[in-house]
Amino acid sequence: MDAVTTLTLISKPDCHLCDVAREIIDVVISELPESDVEVAELSILDDPALYATWWEKIPAVLIDDRLHAHWRLDAARLRAALDAAASRAPDAISVSESTPAPAPEEDPA
């Protein structure tokens, strides 16, 4: 069985940057084999723990539970990260409905 990469968008309704991130994700995912990436979207308004962790950083994009980006999402960087994740061993942990653990600060580049 092929490894599945999990991409999680943490967002909220009426968030312009979240809408932009969702569009970028849709475009990038459409260019990849469907079976390789599972996309989930979680709203900070549905979970107080998510809100407490992410309210200042939405949209946040996690790849296999690791922070990839927050606020602004770059399509080329996302594509490269998904390609890299797909080439890793199939031991990725899926994001559960509970709060994902914050990852180290993102490289601003």
Backbone as a printed PyTorch tensor [residue, N CA C, xyz], in Angstrom:
tensor([[[  0.8430,  -1.1860,   0.0000],
         [  0.0000,   0.0000,   0.0000],
         [  0.8820,   1.2400,   0.0000]],

        [[  0.5520,   2.2110,  -0.8150],
         [  1.3160,   3.4490,  -0.8910],
         [  1.0880,   4.2930,   0.3490]],

        [[  2.1200,   5.0590,   0.7090],
         [  2.0040,   5.9750,   1.8400],
         [  1.0870,   7.1250,   1.4580]],

        [[  0.3240,   7.5810,   2.4200],
         [ -0.5560,   8.7210,   2.2000],
         [ -0.0390,   9.8800,   3.0340]],

        [[  0.1170,  11.0140,   2.4050],
         [  0.5160,  12.2330,   3.0890],
         [ -0.7500,  12.9610,   3.5070]],

        [[ -0.7720,  13.4540,   4.7320],
         [ -1.9240,  14.2010,   5.2220],
         [ -1.6020,  15.6850,   5.2410]],

        [[ -2.4110,  16.4610,   4.5630],
         [ -2.3030,  17.9170,   4.5750],
         [ -3.5160,  18.4420,   5.3320]],

        [[ -3.2660,  19.2490,   6.3490],
         [ -4.3560,  19.8110,   7.1470],
         [ -4.3150,  21.3220,   7.0520]],

        [[ -5.4400,  21.9010,   6.6780],
         [ -5.6040,  23.3540,   6.6690],
         [ -6.3770,  23.7290,   7.9190]],

        [[ -5.7750,  24.5500,   8.7530],
         [ -6.4540,  25.0540,   9.9440],
         [ -6.9020,  26.4680,   9.6130]],

        [[ -8.2080,  26.6960,   9.6950],
         [ -8.7780,  27.9420,   9.1900],
         [ -9.9560,  28.3710,  10.0480]],

        [[-10.6930,  29.3440,   9.5290],
         [-11.9730,  29.7370,  10.1150],
         [-12.8080,  30.3640,   9.0090]],

        [[-14.1130,  30.4360,   9.1910],
         [-14.9720,  31.0720,   8.1850],
         [-14.6460,  32.5630,   8.0530]],

        [[-14.9500,  33.1140,   6.9020],
         [-14.7810,  34.5440,   6.6300],
         [-13.3440,  35.0070,   6.8270]],

        [[-12.4080,  34.1960,   6.3850],
         [-10.9800,  34.5010,   6.4940],
         [-10.4170,  34.5400,   5.0770]],

        [[-10.0750,  35.7370,   4.6050],
         [ -9.5900,  35.8940,   3.2330],
         [ -8.3200,  35.0790,   2.9840]],

        [[ -7.3650,  35.1360,   3.9030],
         [ -6.1330,  34.3720,   3.7100],
         [ -6.4060,  32.8700,   3.6980]],

        [[ -7.4080,  32.4400,   4.4490],
         [ -7.8020,  31.0230,   4.4400],
         [ -8.3560,  30.6380,   3.0690]],

        [[ -9.1520,  31.5230,   2.4810],
         [ -9.6970,  31.2720,   1.1430],
         [ -8.5800,  31.1570,   0.1180]],

        [[ -7.5930,  32.0430,   0.2110],
         [ -6.4540,  32.0120,  -0.7130],
         [ -5.6690,  30.7120,  -0.5240]],

        [[ -5.4080,  30.3420,   0.7200],
         [ -4.6730,  29.1010,   0.9960],
         [ -5.4310,  27.8970,   0.4420]],

        [[ -6.7360,  27.8660,   0.6200],
         [ -7.5700,  26.7630,   0.1230],
         [ -7.4530,  26.6590,  -1.4030]],

        [[ -7.4650,  27.8010,  -2.0950],
         [ -7.3320,  27.8020,  -3.5560],
         [ -5.9700,  27.2640,  -3.9820]],

        [[ -4.9130,  27.6900,  -3.2930],
         [ -3.5650,  27.2090,  -3.6140],
         [ -3.4810,  25.7050,  -3.3820]],

        [[ -4.0170,  25.2430,  -2.2720],
         [ -4.0150,  23.8050,  -1.9740],
         [ -4.7530,  23.0390,  -3.0630]],

        [[ -5.9170,  23.5260,  -3.4640],
         [ -6.7000,  22.8500,  -4.5050],
         [ -5.9140,  22.7240,  -5.8040]],

        [[ -5.2310,  23.7950,  -6.2040],
         [ -4.4540,  23.7700,  -7.4460],
         [ -3.2980,  22.7840,  -7.3330]],

        [[ -2.5430,  22.8710,  -6.2500],
         [ -1.3860,  21.9880,  -6.0800],
         [ -1.8250,  20.5300,  -5.9980]],

        [[ -2.8630,  20.2480,  -5.2320],
         [ -3.3510,  18.8720,  -5.0880],
         [ -3.8540,  18.3310,  -6.4230]],

        [[ -4.4770,  19.1820,  -7.2290],
         [ -4.9930,  18.7230,  -8.5220],
         [ -3.8710,  18.2740,  -9.4550]],

        [[ -2.6560,  18.7150,  -9.1860],
         [ -1.5080,  18.3440, -10.0090],
         [ -0.8290,  17.0650,  -9.5220]],

        [[ -1.2660,  16.5330,  -8.3860],
         [ -0.6640,  15.3360,  -7.7950],
         [ -1.6330,  14.1640,  -7.8930]],

        [[ -1.1120,  12.9270,  -7.8390],
         [ -2.0130,  11.7660,  -7.8150],
         [ -2.9350,  11.8360,  -6.5990]],

        [[ -4.2210,  11.6030,  -6.8010],
         [ -5.2120,  11.7210,  -5.7270],
         [ -4.8820,  10.8590,  -4.5150]],

        [[ -4.3700,   9.6740,  -4.7500],
         [ -4.1430,   8.7520,  -3.6360],
         [ -2.9820,   9.1600,  -2.7420]],

        [[ -2.1680,  10.0850,  -3.1840],
         [ -0.9760,  10.4510,  -2.4260],
         [ -1.2330,  11.4200,  -1.2810]],

        [[ -2.2560,  12.2550,  -1.3640],
         [ -2.4770,  13.2950,  -0.3610],
         [ -3.9270,  13.2710,   0.1140]],

        [[ -4.0830,  13.1990,   1.4210],
         [ -5.4010,  13.3010,   2.0410],
         [ -5.5020,  14.7010,   2.6410]],

        [[ -6.5220,  15.4480,   2.2490],
         [ -6.6840,  16.8280,   2.7190],
         [ -7.7940,  16.8890,   3.7610]],

        [[ -7.4980,  17.5650,   4.8610],
         [ -8.4900,  17.7890,   5.9150],
         [ -8.4890,  19.2760,   6.2390]],

        [[ -9.6460,  19.7860,   6.6090],
         [ -9.7350,  21.1840,   7.0350],
         [-10.3960,  21.2240,   8.4060]],

        [[ -9.7580,  21.9200,   9.3170],
         [-10.2750,  22.0760,  10.6710],
         [-10.4870,  23.5570,  10.9370]],

        [[-11.6160,  23.8870,  11.5480],
         [-11.9040,  25.2780,  11.9010],
         [-11.5540,  25.5140,  13.3590]],

        [[-10.8840,  26.6190,  13.6220],
         [-10.5560,  26.9530,  15.0110],
         [-11.8060,  27.2720,  15.8110]],

        [[-12.9150,  27.5650,  15.1300],
         [-14.1560,  27.8790,  15.8310],
         [-14.8690,  26.6300,  16.3460]],

        [[-14.4650,  25.4590,  15.8490],
         [-15.0960,  24.2060,  16.2640],
         [-14.4240,  23.5490,  17.4600]],

        [[-13.2660,  24.0460,  17.8490],
         [-12.4930,  23.3740,  18.8940],
         [-11.7160,  24.4110,  19.7030]],

        [[-12.0520,  24.5860,  20.9760],
         [-11.3610,  25.5850,  21.8000],
         [ -9.8450,  25.3740,  21.8740]],

        [[ -9.4050,  24.1280,  21.8520],
         [ -7.9630,  23.8670,  21.9020],
         [ -7.2840,  24.3070,  20.6040]],

        [[ -7.9320,  24.0490,  19.4680],
         [ -7.3940,  24.5400,  18.1930],
         [ -7.3260,  26.0610,  18.2060]],

        [[ -8.3890,  26.6880,  18.6860],
         [ -8.4290,  28.1490,  18.7630],
         [ -7.2620,  28.6690,  19.6000]],

        [[ -7.0620,  28.0860,  20.7650],
         [ -6.0060,  28.5540,  21.6660],
         [ -4.6200,  28.4260,  21.0350]],

        [[ -4.4250,  27.3800,  20.2540],
         [ -3.1220,  27.1380,  19.6420],
         [ -2.8900,  27.9710,  18.3870]],

        [[ -3.9190,  28.1370,  17.5530],
         [ -3.7140,  28.6540,  16.2030],
         [ -4.3510,  30.0030,  15.8960]],

        [[ -5.0870,  30.6330,  16.8030],
         [ -5.8730,  31.8220,  16.4510],
         [ -5.0470,  32.9300,  15.8230]],

        [[ -3.7880,  33.0650,  16.1850],
         [ -2.9490,  34.1250,  15.6190],
         [ -2.2440,  33.7120,  14.3340]],

        [[ -2.3570,  32.4590,  13.9460],
         [ -1.5490,  31.9560,  12.8330],
         [ -2.3590,  31.3910,  11.6810]],

        [[ -3.6640,  31.6140,  11.6490],
         [ -4.4350,  31.0460,  10.5440],
         [ -4.2980,  31.9100,   9.2920]],

        [[ -4.3600,  31.2990,   8.1440],
         [ -4.4330,  29.8640,   7.9680],
         [ -3.0890,  29.2120,   8.2980]],

        [[ -3.1610,  28.0310,   8.8290],
         [ -1.9700,  27.2230,   9.0780],
         [ -2.1050,  25.9490,   8.2620]],

        [[ -1.0130,  25.5420,   7.6570],
         [ -1.0010,  24.3200,   6.8570],
         [ -0.0120,  23.3560,   7.4990]],

        [[ -0.5140,  22.1680,   7.8180],
         [  0.3200,  21.1110,   8.3850],
         [  0.4710,  20.0090,   7.3490]],

        [[  1.6590,  19.4820,   7.2510],
         [  1.8970,  18.3100,   6.4160],
         [  2.3610,  17.2080,   7.3550]],

        [[  1.5870,  16.1450,   7.4200],
         [  1.8510,  15.0410,   8.3450],
         [  2.1060,  15.5630,   9.7590]],

        [[  1.2110,  16.4210,  10.2130],
         [  1.2200,  16.9790,  11.5690],
         [  2.3670,  17.9470,  11.8530]],

        [[  3.1010,  18.3430,  10.8440],
         [  4.1880,  19.3100,  11.0320],
         [  3.8090,  20.6120,  10.3420]],

        [[  4.0780,  21.7190,  11.0280],
         [  3.7510,  23.0210,  10.4540],
         [  4.5500,  23.2420,   9.1810]],

        [[  3.8440,  23.5110,   8.1020],
         [  4.4820,  23.8460,   6.8300],
         [  4.4830,  25.3570,   6.6330]],

        [[  3.3440,  25.9950,   6.8890],
         [  3.2340,  27.4430,   6.6690],
         [  2.0820,  27.9920,   7.4870]],

        [[  2.1780,  29.2690,   7.7810],
         [  1.0320,  29.9730,   8.3560],
         [  0.9660,  31.3480,   7.7130]],

        [[ -0.2030,  31.9320,   7.7300],
         [ -0.5480,  33.2050,   7.1110],
         [ -0.5340,  33.1550,   5.5860]],

        [[  0.6130,  32.9610,   4.9840],
         [  0.7100,  32.9560,   3.5180],
         [  1.2670,  31.6130,   3.0460]],

        [[  0.7060,  31.1200,   1.9640],
         [  1.0990,  29.8210,   1.4250],
         [  1.6550,  30.0140,   0.0230]],

        [[  2.8170,  29.4340,  -0.2430],
         [  3.4580,  29.5100,  -1.5500],
         [  3.2660,  28.1750,  -2.2730]],

        [[  2.7200,  28.2270,  -3.4780],
         [  2.3980,  27.0020,  -4.2170],
         [  3.6370,  26.1620,  -4.5130]],

        [[  4.7140,  26.7830,  -4.9620],
         [  5.9230,  26.0250,  -5.2990],
         [  6.5150,  25.3610,  -4.0590]],

        [[  6.5210,  26.0720,  -2.9620],
         [  7.0540,  25.5170,  -1.7110],
         [  6.1630,  24.3710,  -1.2140]],

        [[  4.8470,  24.5220,  -1.3360],
         [  3.9240,  23.4610,  -0.9380],
         [  4.1300,  22.2250,  -1.8030]],

        [[  4.2380,  22.4170,  -3.1080],
         [  4.4440,  21.2990,  -4.0290],
         [  5.7280,  20.5460,  -3.6700]],

        [[  6.8080,  21.2910,  -3.4100],
         [  8.0850,  20.6650,  -3.0480],
         [  7.9670,  19.8940,  -1.7310]],

        [[  7.2600,  20.4600,  -0.7700],
         [  7.0930,  19.7960,   0.5280],
         [  6.2600,  18.5240,   0.3880]],

        [[  5.2270,  18.5630,  -0.4440],
         [  4.4040,  17.3670,  -0.6570],
         [  5.1890,  16.2890,  -1.3990]],

        [[  6.0060,  16.6980,  -2.3690],
         [  6.8640,  15.7380,  -3.0650],
         [  7.8400,  15.0910,  -2.0880]],

        [[  8.4310,  15.9000,  -1.2060],
         [  9.3750,  15.3740,  -0.2140],
         [  8.6670,  14.4290,   0.7560]],

        [[  7.4700,  14.7940,   1.1820],
         [  6.7140,  13.9470,   2.1120],
         [  6.3690,  12.6120,   1.4640]],

        [[  6.0420,  12.6380,   0.1860],
         [  5.6790,  11.4070,  -0.5190],
         [  6.8640,  10.4570,  -0.6370]],

        [[  8.0780,  11.0030,  -0.6320],
         [  9.2610,  10.1550,  -0.7750],
         [  9.7600,   9.6100,   0.5620]],

        [[  9.1840,  10.0780,   1.6680],
         [  9.5710,   9.5680,   2.9900],
         [  8.9160,   8.2190,   3.2520]],

        [[  9.3670,   7.5670,   4.2940],
         [  8.8200,   6.2570,   4.6900],
         [  7.3440,   6.3790,   5.0380]],

        [[  6.5640,   5.3190,   4.8580],
         [  5.1140,   5.3580,   5.0980],
         [  4.7250,   5.2630,   6.5650]],

        [[  5.4210,   5.9910,   7.4350],
         [  5.0760,   5.9300,   8.8490],
         [  4.4500,   7.2240,   9.3440]],

        [[  3.8790,   7.9930,   8.4320],
         [  3.2640,   9.2690,   8.8110],
         [  2.0450,   9.0280,   9.6850]],

        [[  1.8260,   9.9370,  10.6080],
         [  0.6850,   9.8610,  11.5140],
         [ -0.3920,  10.7920,  10.9850]],

        [[ -1.6020,  10.3120,  10.8680],
         [ -2.7010,  11.1520,  10.4090],
         [ -3.0920,  12.1480,  11.4820]],

        [[ -3.5610,  13.3160,  11.0500],
         [ -4.0400,  14.3190,  11.9860],
         [ -5.3630,  13.8320,  12.5390]],

        [[ -5.4760,  13.8290,  13.8510],
         [ -6.7330,  13.4330,  14.4690],
         [ -7.5930,  14.6680,  14.6600]],

        [[ -8.7720,  14.4700,  15.1770],
         [ -9.6640,  15.5970,  15.4360],
         [ -9.2170,  16.4040,  16.6460]],

        [[ -8.2040,  15.9120,  17.3560],
         [ -7.6970,  16.6670,  18.4980],
         [ -6.6880,  17.7000,  18.0160]],

        [[ -6.2070,  18.5020,  18.9200],
         [ -5.3000,  19.5860,  18.5850],
         [ -3.9490,  19.0560,  18.1350]],

        [[ -3.4820,  19.4670,  16.9540],
         [ -2.1440,  19.0820,  16.5330],
         [ -1.1120,  19.8220,  17.3840]],

        [[ -0.0180,  19.1660,  17.6440],
         [  1.0380,  19.8070,  18.4160],
         [  1.7200,  20.8570,  17.5570]],

        [[  1.9670,  22.0450,  18.1010],
         [  2.6650,  23.0670,  17.3250],
         [  4.0640,  22.5880,  16.9750]],

        [[  4.5080,  22.9100,  15.7970],
         [  5.8380,  22.5380,  15.3470],
         [  6.7860,  23.7120,  15.5780]],

        [[  8.0700,  23.4880,  15.3950],
         [  9.0160,  24.6040,  15.5250],
         [  8.6510,  25.7250,  14.5710]],

        [[  9.1030,  26.9180,  14.8840],
         [  8.7820,  28.0890,  14.0700],
         [  9.1770,  27.8610,  12.6250]],

        [[  8.3760,  28.3710,  11.7220],
         [  8.5900,  28.2510,  10.2940],
         [  9.7240,  29.1510,   9.8550]],

        [[ 10.4880,  28.6710,   8.8810],
         [ 11.5200,  29.4790,   8.2580],
         [ 10.8350,  30.5650,   7.4460]],

        [[ 11.1050,  31.8580,   7.7090],
         [ 10.3820,  32.9390,   7.0250],
         [ 10.6950,  33.0530,   5.5450]],

        [[ 11.6670,  32.3050,   5.0370],
         [ 12.0430,  32.4150,   3.6210],
         [ 11.0280,  31.8150,   2.7150]]])
